[in-house]
Amino acid sequence: MGSLAAVFFDMDGLLVDTEPIWTIAEHEAAARLGGEFTPAMKRAMIGHGIDTAVPLMVSMLGRPASDVAPTAEFLLRRSAELFREPGAIVPQPGAVELLVALRAAGVPTALVSSSFRDLMEPVLHVVGDEFFAVTVAGDEVTRRKPDPEPYLTAARVLGVDPVRCVVLEDSPSGARAGVAAGCATIMIPSMPDLLDLAASGASGASGALEALEASGVAARGEPVPAGLAALLASLHDVTPDLMESLTTPRLSPPLRPSRPGCEVGGVRHGFGGEDRA
């Protein structure tokens, strides 16, 4: 396609529905520490790499820092076991169809995750590693999301300008990484109740937001990250043409929306911040 150079997929919660698997391991890890894993812990940890997620859990359980390393080791080992159970990994609705459409359009894709390689491999086996030109796991970078390094690494390996790439993310932490990398970032929240839509200033701004609010979710988490290209309700709403429209304005200033929050291609732009040049 013209301006769209590559599409970067997050893994947990975006490409595959693995958050329930992680939650099982997190409950078990908290129990080993004599505590209970709570929804507040889940909200704090989602989208983070294990090096930042586990200290959050340990701190919220009131445990000493010396518990971080053994808890991280347990979570990695237990999650790897659960990931390999038959039928445990399930692609998110619309994920495989979008990968097929991008391959047909000749757009390269990368799988970029904070999860380690041991957890990425079972996912690639289920979804199909042939769809991805590049894969970047959390133990293959120095800094994990919300740092932009994982997405910048994928762009560098592919030899493409991040400005011409689209990031697909499900969590605020991951979306911040995509925005910081300079990519047009689309957020499809896997757990909408973790977002504070009112705090984002985007409430009611698009059909996607209205659909999320109509679902009855309680907005009690993080605000929608600033600088998003779009906030959508489902991967079924993402198409190659839509992503092309999101990158074209960034390369051709005269075609950019004239003010934050206007629409291009039927998609609301500028949620929580200005469009990036």
C-alpha positions as CSV (number, residue, x, y, z in Angstrom):
1,M,0.0,0.0,0.0
2,G,1.0,3.7,-0.3
3,S,1.9,5.3,3.1
4,L,1.3,2.2,5.3
5,A,4.7,0.5,5.7
6,A,4.0,-2.0,8.5
7,V,1.5,-3.0,11.2
8,F,2.7,-4.0,14.7
9,F,0.5,-6.3,16.8
10,D,0.6,-6.5,20.5
11,M,0.1,-10.1,21.7
12,D,-1.7,-10.5,25.1
13,G,-5.2,-9.2,25.0
14,L,-4.9,-7.9,21.4
15,L,-3.9,-10.8,19.2
16,V,-4.9,-13.5,21.5
17,D,-7.2,-13.7,24.6
18,T,-4.5,-14.7,27.1
19,E,-5.3,-12.3,29.9
20,P,-7.5,-15.1,31.6
21,I,-4.4,-17.3,31.6
22,W,-2.3,-14.6,33.2
23,T,-5.0,-14.0,35.7
24,I,-4.9,-17.7,36.9
25,A,-1.1,-17.5,37.4
26,E,-1.4,-14.1,39.1
27,H,-4.0,-15.5,41.6
28,E,-1.7,-18.4,42.3
29,A,1.3,-16.1,42.8
30,A,-0.6,-13.9,45.2
31,A,-1.8,-16.9,47.2
32,R,1.8,-18.1,47.5
33,L,2.6,-14.7,49.1
34,G,-0.3,-15.1,51.6
35,G,-2.5,-12.6,49.9
36,E,-5.4,-12.3,47.4
37,F,-5.1,-11.1,43.8
38,T,-7.6,-8.2,43.4
39,P,-9.1,-6.3,40.4
40,A,-7.1,-3.3,41.5
41,M,-3.9,-5.3,41.0
42,K,-5.0,-6.4,37.6
43,R,-5.7,-2.8,36.6
44,A,-2.3,-1.7,37.7
45,M,-0.4,-4.6,36.1
46,I,-2.1,-5.0,32.7
47,G,0.1,-4.1,29.7
48,H,3.3,-4.1,31.8
49,G,6.2,-6.4,31.4
50,I,7.0,-8.8,34.2
51,D,9.8,-6.6,35.4
52,T,7.4,-3.8,36.3
53,A,4.2,-5.8,36.9
54,V,5.6,-8.0,39.6
55,P,6.9,-5.2,41.8
56,L,3.5,-3.6,41.6
57,M,1.8,-6.8,42.8
58,V,4.4,-7.4,45.6
59,S,4.0,-3.8,46.8
60,M,0.2,-3.9,46.7
61,L,0.3,-7.1,48.7
62,G,2.5,-5.4,51.3
63,R,5.3,-7.8,50.8
64,P,9.1,-7.0,50.9
65,A,11.1,-6.3,47.7
66,S,12.9,-9.6,48.3
67,D,9.7,-11.4,47.1
68,V,9.9,-9.8,43.6
69,A,12.4,-12.2,42.0
70,P,10.9,-15.5,43.2
71,T,7.4,-14.3,42.3
72,A,8.5,-13.3,38.8
73,E,10.2,-16.7,38.4
74,F,7.0,-18.5,39.5
75,L,4.8,-16.3,37.2
76,L,6.9,-17.0,34.1
77,R,7.1,-20.8,34.8
78,R,3.4,-21.2,35.6
79,S,2.2,-19.0,32.7
80,A,4.4,-21.0,30.3
81,E,2.7,-24.2,31.6
82,L,-0.8,-22.7,31.1
83,F,0.0,-21.3,27.7
84,R,0.9,-24.8,26.5
85,E,-2.3,-26.5,27.7
86,P,-4.5,-27.6,24.7
87,G,-7.0,-25.0,23.7
88,A,-5.7,-22.4,26.1
89,I,-4.7,-19.9,23.5
90,V,-7.6,-18.4,21.5
91,P,-7.2,-15.6,18.9
92,Q,-9.2,-12.5,19.5
93,P,-12.3,-12.1,17.2
94,G,-11.1,-10.6,13.9
95,A,-7.4,-11.1,14.5
96,V,-6.7,-13.8,12.0
97,E,-9.0,-12.2,9.4
98,L,-7.0,-9.0,9.7
99,L,-3.7,-10.8,9.3
100,V,-5.0,-12.5,6.2
101,A,-6.1,-9.1,4.8
102,L,-2.8,-7.4,5.5
103,R,-0.9,-10.3,3.8
104,A,-3.1,-10.0,0.8
105,A,-2.4,-6.3,0.7
106,G,1.3,-6.9,0.9
107,V,1.7,-5.1,4.2
108,P,4.4,-6.7,6.5
109,T,3.4,-7.3,10.2
110,A,5.4,-7.7,13.4
111,L,4.4,-9.3,16.7
112,V,5.7,-7.1,19.5
113,S,5.1,-8.2,23.1
114,S,6.3,-7.6,26.7
115,S,5.9,-11.4,27.2
116,F,9.0,-13.5,27.0
117,R,9.9,-15.7,24.0
118,D,8.8,-18.9,25.9
119,L,5.3,-17.5,26.0
120,M,5.4,-16.0,22.5
121,E,6.2,-19.3,20.8
122,P,3.0,-21.2,21.8
123,V,1.0,-18.2,20.5
124,L,2.8,-18.2,17.1
125,H,2.2,-21.9,16.9
126,V,-1.6,-21.4,17.3
127,V,-2.0,-18.2,15.2
128,G,0.7,-18.9,12.6
129,D,4.2,-17.6,12.6
130,E,4.0,-17.2,8.8
131,F,2.0,-14.1,9.2
132,F,4.8,-12.2,10.9
133,A,8.0,-10.9,9.2
134,V,9.4,-9.9,12.6
135,T,8.7,-10.9,16.2
136,V,10.0,-9.0,19.2
137,A,9.7,-10.6,22.7
138,G,10.0,-8.9,26.0
139,D,13.3,-10.7,26.9
140,E,14.9,-9.5,23.7
141,V,14.9,-5.8,24.5
142,T,16.5,-3.7,27.2
143,R,13.3,-1.8,28.1
144,R,9.8,-3.1,27.8
145,K,6.5,-1.3,27.3
146,P,5.4,1.4,28.1
147,D,8.9,2.3,26.7
148,P,8.9,2.6,22.9
149,E,12.0,0.4,22.5
150,P,10.1,-2.7,21.4
151,Y,8.2,-0.9,18.6
152,L,11.3,1.0,17.6
153,T,13.2,-2.3,17.4
154,A,10.5,-3.9,15.1
155,A,10.7,-0.8,12.8
156,R,14.5,-0.9,12.7
157,V,14.6,-4.7,11.9
158,L,12.0,-4.2,9.1
159,G,13.8,-1.1,7.8
160,V,10.7,1.1,8.0
161,D,10.0,4.6,9.4
162,P,7.8,4.3,12.5
163,V,5.8,7.3,11.3
164,R,4.6,5.0,8.5
165,C,3.6,2.2,10.8
166,V,0.4,1.4,12.8
167,V,0.5,-0.1,16.3
168,L,-2.5,-2.2,17.5
169,E,-2.8,-2.3,21.3
170,D,-5.3,-3.2,23.9
171,S,-3.9,-1.6,27.1
172,P,-3.0,2.0,28.1
173,S,0.6,1.0,28.8
174,G,1.1,-0.6,25.4
175,A,-0.7,2.3,23.6
176,R,1.7,4.8,25.3
177,A,4.6,2.8,23.9
178,G,3.2,2.9,20.4
179,V,2.6,6.7,20.6
180,A,6.0,7.3,22.0
181,A,7.6,5.3,19.1
182,G,5.9,7.8,16.7
183,C,3.5,5.2,15.3
184,A,-0.2,5.8,14.5
185,T,-1.6,3.9,17.4
186,I,-5.0,2.3,17.5
187,M,-6.4,1.1,20.8
188,I,-8.9,-1.8,21.0
189,P,-9.3,-2.2,24.7
190,S,-9.7,-5.9,25.8
191,M,-10.9,-4.8,29.2
192,P,-12.8,-1.5,28.7
193,D,-13.6,-1.2,32.4
194,L,-9.9,-0.5,33.0
195,L,-10.3,2.8,31.1
196,D,-11.5,6.1,32.5
197,L,-13.3,7.4,29.4
198,A,-14.6,10.5,31.1
199,A,-11.0,11.5,32.1
200,S,-9.9,11.2,28.5
201,G,-12.2,14.0,27.4
202,A,-13.3,11.8,24.6
203,S,-16.6,10.6,26.0
204,G,-19.2,10.3,23.3
205,A,-16.8,11.4,20.6
206,S,-17.3,8.3,18.4
207,G,-19.4,5.3,17.8
208,A,-16.7,3.2,19.4
209,L,-16.8,5.1,22.6
210,E,-20.5,5.1,22.6
211,A,-20.5,1.4,22.2
212,L,-18.1,0.9,25.0
213,E,-20.2,3.1,27.3
214,A,-23.4,1.4,26.2
215,S,-21.9,-1.9,27.3
216,G,-22.3,-0.8,30.9
217,V,-18.6,-0.8,31.8
218,A,-17.6,1.2,34.8
219,A,-14.9,3.8,33.9
220,R,-12.5,3.5,36.9
221,G,-9.1,3.0,35.4
222,E,-6.5,4.9,33.4
223,P,-7.5,7.7,31.0
224,V,-7.3,7.0,27.3
225,P,-3.6,7.7,26.4
226,A,-2.9,11.0,24.7
227,G,-2.0,10.9,21.1
228,L,-4.0,7.9,19.9
229,A,-4.9,7.8,16.3
230,A,-8.2,6.0,17.0
231,L,-10.0,4.1,19.7
232,L,-12.1,1.2,18.4
233,A,-14.4,-1.4,19.9
234,S,-13.2,-4.4,17.9
235,L,-10.5,-5.7,15.6
236,H,-13.4,-6.2,13.1
237,D,-13.4,-2.4,12.8
238,V,-9.7,-2.3,11.7
239,T,-9.0,-2.6,7.9
240,P,-5.9,-2.0,5.7
241,D,-7.7,1.0,4.2
242,L,-8.4,2.5,7.6
243,M,-4.8,2.1,8.6
244,E,-3.6,3.6,5.3
245,S,-5.9,6.7,6.0
246,L,-4.3,7.1,9.5
247,T,-0.7,7.2,8.1
248,T,-1.3,9.3,5.0
249,P,-2.1,12.5,7.0
250,R,1.1,12.1,9.0
251,L,3.1,12.1,5.8
252,S,1.2,14.8,3.9
253,P,0.5,17.7,6.2
254,P,-2.1,19.3,3.9
255,L,-4.3,16.2,4.4
256,R,-4.1,16.3,8.2
257,P,-7.2,17.0,10.2
258,S,-7.4,20.7,10.7
259,R,-8.2,20.5,14.4
260,P,-8.0,17.9,17.2
261,G,-11.0,15.5,17.3
262,C,-12.1,15.8,13.7
263,E,-12.8,12.7,11.5
264,V,-10.8,11.2,8.6
265,G,-12.1,8.2,6.9
266,G,-15.0,8.0,9.4
267,V,-12.6,7.5,12.3
268,R,-12.3,10.0,15.1
269,H,-8.8,11.4,15.5
270,G,-6.9,13.2,18.2
271,F,-8.4,11.5,21.3
272,G,-6.8,13.1,24.3
273,G,-4.1,14.9,22.3
274,E,-3.0,16.4,19.0
275,D,-2.2,14.4,15.9
276,R,1.5,13.8,15.4
277,A,3.2,15.1,12.3
